[in-house]
């Protein structure tokens, strides 16, 4: 188990007032950034060829080029239209402009090619950075490595890691190893991922919380619990402080193993380490107690969450309503379902069906009808065929 120690008078002249208003108005306008017309047009243009021409016409417009959203959104929409020729034309043009000499900008080009599924173009961009007059560092190396993980091929990733750093005199960092470890985990090559962490240590780099969390999550996911637990203990032994994601990974594992009390212990430990649980943490612990057969404890955790100022989201409502119905507590499930839908949050219809059947069985037809009425007020509305089986319960 984890063990850690632990922002006069006013002038009444009409002309003075008018002057003051005009001056204030000018100051306010000066503070409001004016949106470039090209950005507005890019956001609204849906025709791929017109979008391409519009972006290309603004290739030197800094308000467009330096706007990350506009850049990425344009490439994403062109990729969705399968106009990879347009993407290549736009991005290759950008490399020849002054911004092409900045590594940060070339990193963006590499990632855009990668997200568009144009892996070869992304790698060529990395390999040819010298020709753009751009310095190559571990940042651009990591971007290219990240692109390789979008469609992971272990042989390609291993070769890239083995040959490229020495060829370009790049010292890889912890981020490089973490990208590789994540890709190995994604394809289920867990032993290789663990060995990569050991190689990381041999290189003089210290595995960080991302390294451990990635590995712990993967080993738990593949039901290799002994190694997952060992990595948790090793992380603590090495003085690497778990973060919220690490705790949530561990709590999810405990819940899956029906170890609800151990999951709750971790939840209680977190504030002592100056770490606040989030809605995911509470939802898992609540679900854990229901699954382990302790509905009263689940309700206590829900009440404690409220007492600490947390407000339940739709997922917590869904968990509570679903398992309260399974436990036969239809009164509390009804109250929560009513509150949930009045917030315009709707749990899945299978859970609502359980609740309606429970209320009807208890003779609480009015409450069942109210739930049905709230369902019918949903915007956008449920389809008639979705509601028909529920109406038949009443």
N, C-alpha and C positions, 0 to 999 in steps of 0.2 A: 504494500500500500504506500501511496505517496507520502513522503515526509519532507517538508521544506520549511526553513526558518524565514521565517520571514524577516467670466472671466471680466422817479423822474417824469418825466411827462412825455407824451407823444406829440409830434407835430401835427397840427390839424389842417395844414395847408393841403388842398386838393391836389395841387401839382406835385407836392413832395410825396404824397401817398402814391400817386400814379407812377412817379419815377421809381419809388421803392418796389412797387409791384413788378414793374418792367424789369428792374435789375434782378429781383429774385427769380423771375421767370427765366431770364437768360442764364442765371447760375444753375438752375435746375436742369435746363436743357443741356448745358455743358456737361453735366454729370451723367446724363443718359447716353450710353453708347448707341450711335446710329448704326443700324444694320445695313450692310452693303447690299444694294439691289441684286447683285450676282448671287449672294447667299440665299436670298428669298427665292430667286428663280430656280436655283439648284434644288432647294427643298421641295418645290412644287412640281418640278419637271418629272414626268413619268416615262416619256418615250426615250429608249436607250440611245438612239442616234443623236437626238436633240440634246440629251444630257451630256453625251460625249463632247459634242461641238461647243456647248456652253462652258463646260469645264476647261476645255482646251483653249478657248478664247480668253480665259482668265488665268492662264498658266503663270502669269507674272503678277497677278493681283494678290498682294500679301494677305489681305483680309480673307481671301479664299484659301490660299495655300497653307497659311498658318492656322486655319480653323480645322482642327483634327476631326471633328464630327463631319464637316462637309466633305473632307477628303475621304474618310472611311465610308461614309454613307454612299458616296458616288460609286466607289469601287465595289461595294457590297451589292448595290442595285445592278450594276453592269454584270457582275458575276452571276447574279440571279437570272439575268436575261441571257446568260451564256455568251456574252460579247467579250470574250477574253482578248480578242484583237484590239478592242477599244482600250481595255485595261493596260495592255502592253504599250500601246501608243502613248497613253497619258503618262504612265510611270517612267517610261524611257525618256520622254521629253523632260520630265522633272529632274532627272539626273544631270542633264546638261546645263541646268540653270544654276545660279549662285548658291541656292540652298543645297545643291547636290554635293557641296564640299563639306557639309556638316554631318558628322557621324550620326547624330540623333535623327536627322532627316532621312538618311539612308536606312537606318534601322526601321523607320516607319515604312519605307518602300519595301523592305524585305518582309515585314510582317503583313503588309497589304497583299503582296504576291502570295504569301503563304495562306492567308485566310481565303483568298480566291481560288485556292487549290493549285496554284501555279508554282509548284515546288522548285522546278528547274530554274525558272526565272529568278526566284528568291535567292537560290544558291549562286547563280551567275552574278547577281548583283553584289553579293558578298565577295566572291572571288575577284571581281573586277573593280573594287573600290579604288584602287590606286589610279585607275584611268580617269576617275572623276576628281582626282586631287583630294581624296578624302582619307583621313587616317583610320586605320583599322585597329580596334581594340577588342577587349573581351566583351564589350557591350554588343557589338555587331556579331561577334562569334556566337554569343548566347541567343541572339535573335535568329540566326540561321539554324542553330541547334533546335530551338523551339519550333521552328517551321517543320523540321524533320519529324517532330513528335506528333504533328497533326495527323499523319498517316504513318504510324511507327513501323519501321523496319529495323530490327535489332542489328543486323549486319551493317546497314548504312550508318546507323547512329554510332556504333562502335568504331567504324573506320573514320568517321568524321572526328570523333573524340581522340582517336589515336594519332592520326596523321596531321590534321589541320593546325593544331596549336604550335607544334614544332616548326611547321612549314612557314608560318607567318609570325613566329616569335611572340606568341600570345600566352600569357599566364592565365590559365583558367581559374575561376573562383568558385566559391560555394554555390553560387547560382547555377553555374554550369553543371556541377554534379547533381544538384537538386532537379534540374530539368531532365537529366539522363535517368536518375532514379525514378522519377515520376513516370517516364516513358516505359521503363522496364516493368514497373508495377502495373501500368495500364494493360500490358499484354500478358500479364501473369508470370513474368520471369522474375520471381521474387528472390531467388538465390542470387541472381545477377545484380539485382537492386541492392541486396545486402552487401555483396562484394564491392559494389561501387562505393558504398559508404566506407568500407574498410580502406579502399584505395584513396578515398578522400582524406582519411586520417594520415595515411602514409605520405601524402603530398604536402602535409603540414597544415591542412585546413581542418577546422573544427566543425563537425556536423552540428547544424543548428536545429531550432525547433521545427522548421519546415522539413528537414531531413527525417527526423524521428517521427513526426506526425504522418508523413507520407508512408513510411515503412510500417508503422503500427497499424494504420488504417488498412493497408493492403494485406498484411498477414491476418488481421482479424476477418477481413472480407473473405479470405480464402480458407477460413477456419483453421488456421495454424496458430492456435491461441497461445501455445507455450512460447513460441518465438515472439509473438506480439507482446505478451506480458513481460518477457525478458527485455525487449527493447524499451518498454515503459520504465522498468527498473534501471536499465543502463542509462537512460536519459537523465533520470533523477540523480543517479550516482555520479554522472559526469558534470553535474551542476547546470544542466540545460533546463531552463524553466518552461514548463508546459504553458501553452496559451489556450485561449478559449476553444479553438478548434480541436486541440489535443484532448482537452477534457471531454468535449462532446463525442469524439471518436471513442474514447474509453467508456463513457457512459452508455453509448449505443451498444457497444460490445456487452456490457454487463446486463443491459435490458434484454438483449437477444438471448442471453444465457439464463434469463429469469432471476438474475441476482439484483432484485430491485433495491434491497436494503444497502448493498454495496454502492449502487448507483446514487442512492440518496446521500450516503456518506460523502461521496465526492462532491455532490451539489452543496452540501453544508461546508465542505472544506474550502471551496472556491473563495468565498468572501474573506476568509482568514488569510488568504494569499493575495488580497487586494485585487481579486478578479471577479467581475460580476457575471453571473449566469445570464444567458439570453433566452428568448422564447423557445428556441430549439432545445436548450438544456431542460427547461421546465417541462416541455411537452414530452420529452423522452422519459423523464422520471415519472411523470403522471401515468403515461402509458405503461411503464414498467411495473408499477404497483397494480394496475388493473390486470395485466397479463399474469402476474404472480399470484393473483387472487386476494389482493388487499385493497378493495375499492375505497374503504374508509381512509386509508393512508393517501390514496390518490386525491381524494377530496381535500384532505388536510394540506397537501402540497399546493393544490390550487388556491386554497384560502390563504396560505402563507405567502404565495406569490402576490396576491392582491394586497396583503398587508405590507409588503415591501415596495408598493407603488407600481408594480408591473401590471400592465393591462393585457388581457388575453387577446390573441389574434385569432383569425378564423381557423387556423390549424389546431389550436388548443381547444377552441369550441368544438371542433369536429371530433377530436379525441375524447373529450369529456362526454359529449352527447352519445357518441357511438357506444362507449364502454359502460356508461350509466344505463343505457337501454339493455345491454347484455347482462348487466348485474341486476336488472329488474327495478331500478330506481327511476321510474318514469316521471315522478313529480319533479325532481331536480332536472332531469333531462328536458322536460317540457319547458320549465322556466328558462333554462339556458338556450334552448332552441328558439324560443320566442325572442329573447334578448338579441340573439345572434342575427336573426332575420330582420329585426327592427333596425339593426345597424347596416342592413343591406348586404349581409354576408350569408351565404347559403351553403349548408353542409350537403353532402351528396345525398341523392334521393333514396338510396338503399337504407341509409341511417334514418331518414325521415320516415320511411315505410315501417321500420322497426318501432319507432316511437308511436306512430299512429296505431299500429296493431296493439301495442301495450296500453295505450290510453283507452281504446275502444273496449279492450278486454276488462279494464278496470271500471268501465261504465262512465268514463269521462269524455263523452261524445262532444260536449261544447268545446273543451280544450282541443280536441282533435280537429274540429271544424275551424277553430281559430288558426291553427298551424296551416291547415289547407288554404285558408283565405290569404295568409301571408305569402305562401308559395305562389299563389295566383297573381300577386302584386309585383312579382319580380320583373325587373327591367334589365336586359331584354327578357321577355317572357319565356318560360319553358315551353317546349313543343307539346301540343295536346296529347300525343301518344306517350309522352313521358309522365304526364299527370294522371292519365286514365287509370293505371294500376293503383295509384294512391287513392283516387276518388272511390274506387271500388271497395276500399277497406272501410269507409264510413257507412 
